[in-house]
Amino acid sequence: MNKEQSELARIFVRGIFLAGLLAATSVTGWASENFPTARPESVGISTERLARIDEYFQRFIDDNQVAGAVTLVARHGKIVHHSALGWKYREQDIPMTTDTIFYLASMTKPIVSTALMMLFEEGRFRLDDPISEWIPEYADHLVLDSDGPRKRSVPQARPITIRHVLTHTSGLTLDPANAGLSEEEMQWVSNNGKPFSTLGERVVRAAMIPGTFHPGDHWLYGTSTDFVAVLVEKISGQSLDQFLRERIFEPLGMVDTFYNIPRSKVDRVAATYMLNEANEAELQIAPQFNEPTTYFPGTSGLNSTSSDYIRFAQMIANGGELDGVRLLGRMTVDLMISNHTGDKDVYVRGPGYGFGLGFGVLIDPTVSFDTLSPGSYGWGGARGTLYYADPVEDLIGLMFIQLPNHGPLNIRQRFTNVVSQSVVDSVAEQKPTVQGYAIPR
């Protein structure tokens, strides 16, 4: 696409954007067909202020830093904003659409953690049960001793529990680098450089890798949720893919969420871009069909749409139920979105955050980048996706881009603020919460 064609395409997409603003008095036609919608003012949101979300993302698109974006806002269980801007696949002049499929990366983690907590509700385990009851290779796991001039492995101070892997305090890793392993051991845990057929096989071999710290001592963002995934498989007797499909996606009507994207839906996949040295987005991964895999991670791997993910997000916000389908009990959800990590540094989400059972949890908004209420929760993905919910304001925000090195743009850190400023109703009608728990009046 030459410069003149690019400018014509940009004008065309901008025209679509302006047309969407003119139609903002009616949500019909630009929000999910299978989810309640409402005029913004009916749920305490300003239509005029809501338009700033599109204006915000359009600036990044105009500056050629982001190819395209999909955003969605829901309040009181109703969508008030669902927008697609820019290009799904810029090099082929394919505009972004609200049904575009995105790679979720770490936004897989809340879903997989929810799967394990569904088994928790069946009485299959306690949170402080050792994972070695299902993955016995970790019964006498070793930990790298950081004290002293030489790296050495010592017995773990306490068992690795299910709570540890749900909260990223396990210290476990699947990466053998710098772990003090012999060459033979390195070949074993890495499968001689060949792909593993299943995650379970890799996790078993990784038991040879010492933990980075004693379980519960620190918060480390890494591969803990892969152990959550294997626990789902071990306890349920199903593959993770099958469990998620049968127990979460099909009941919730999440028809476009997959590890393996069907060939028939590849044309809806968003291309992935990277910022170059000039801080402009360049194509990294074009949409393509990938042969089905049997390796289903807990840390990443799912693909989905904004229309699907809002159904999962609203289920959690409702206390475990959506459209008459209940996946979790209210008290279980409250437990999941409460802080379990004390004052440990949840550095990935930024200052002011703790971590629950699969979700980052806002503890102190006065030091956070986000304009959200205490108890707000959610998570993001490495390619630029973000999900959050504010239980005080009964507000959910989703943003989907595909830009792995988006960090310098601070685009996610400002998104919550652009959404929150659209809320204009009185606090008199709001039901207060503390750490996610509702306070009766």
Order of alpha helices (4+ residues) and beta strands (2+ residues): alpha-alpha-alpha-beta-beta-beta-beta-alpha-beta-beta-alpha-alpha-alpha-alpha-alpha-beta-beta-beta-alpha-beta-beta-alpha-beta-beta-beta-beta-beta-alpha-beta-beta
